[in-house]
Amino acid sequence: MVAICYAWWLSHDFKEDFADLLNDKDLLYGNDPYFRPYSADKDTYNAIIDKVLPLDENKGMIPDIKKWYTAEFML
């Protein structure tokens, strides 16, 4: 979920391709031991993406992830 959020926000904030970001093995810079690029687990990603996009930034753990993202990129 963190990877999906980061890829979503990066794609909007920096005009990058969402799919390319999600497939980048360095998306989370090794900070998440469970992260796998999109190409390594397409079915799981697609199931989650279908349910959460577009992101509701007031729901579940998304507000916490947004705080990390905002702090990390100083936005």
Secondary structure by P-SEA (a helix, b strand, c coil): caaaaaaaaaaaaccccaaaaaaccccccccccccccccccaaaaaaaaaccccccccccaaaaaaaaaaaaacc
